[in-house]
Amino acid sequence: MPILFRIPALAKALRLPYFPVTVNHLVFGPVLGTFAYFPAKIKIRVLDPVTFDVEPDQPRYSKATVMDEAERIRSMLQDTLHDMLRERRSVWFG
């Protein structure tokens, strides 16, 4: 649930890292808004698995190789997210 704002004084009094106020709190009240929620449509896309081709008895990849692969994976995830956003018909109806 997206947070509209936080109340630091209340969070400190309740010994919480932060106390969020969401749309649900404004619509349903502070108590019911914590437990009641608006339904959300979530779409996921499963990508190809990531594999590494190092034999068990061989030395590990260098740090540079791992960082390059991590950047490639991050870029692939970002491109997939942009594709999903392009295909979305509406913010509210998916």
N, C-alpha and C positions, 0 to 999 in steps of 0.2 A: 504494500500500500504506500503510495507516495506521501511523504511528510510535507505538510504545509509550513509548519514551523516547530521549533522546540522551545520548551520552557526550562531553562537551566536551574532556576531557583527550586522548582518542584522536583527536578531530577536530583538535585543535591539533598533535599529534604528526605527523599525516598531512597537515597544512596544508590541511584541508578546512573549509568554513564550518560544517558540523556532521556528526556521524556518527550516523545513525539506527539504532535497533534495532527491528525489526519482528517480527511473529508468525513469519514465515518463518525468521528467524535463530534463534528459539527452537526451532522444530520441526526444521529441517534442519541447524542448525549455522551458525557464522559465515561459512564460505566458501560452502557449497552454498546457504545461505539467501539469499545475495546474488544468485545466478543462477537458482535455482528459485523458482517463484511459484505460488500458488494461482490457479486461473482465476477471473476476475471477469466477471459479467454486467453489461454497461453498456447502458443504454437512453438514446437521445437523441430529442429532438423538435425538428424544424426549424420555426422560426416564420416568419412573413411577413417579407420583406425590408424594411429600413428605407431610405426614400428621402427626399431633400430636394428641394424644388422651386425652387431658385435657378438662374436662367439663368446661363450662363457669363460674360456681360458685366456682371452686376449685382453690387452689393456683397454681402459675406458676411452671414450671420446675426449678430445681436448675441450677446454672451456669455450674456445672460439667456435668450435663446431656445434656445441650444445646451444650457444647463444644464437648462432645463425639459424638453427632448426627451430628454436623457440620463436624467433622473429617470423619465420616462414609460417608457423602454425598460427601466430597472432594475426598475421596478415590474412590468412585463409579464413579465420573466424570472422574478422572484420568485413571481408568481402561478402561472406555468406550472410551476415547480418544486414548489410546494405541491400543485398538481393531480396531478402525477406521484407525489408521495409519498402522497397520499390513495388513488391507484389501486393502489399497490404492495401485493402480498399478503403478502410476507415480506421481512425484511431479508436473509436468506440465499438465498432462491430467487427473488427478483424479484417 
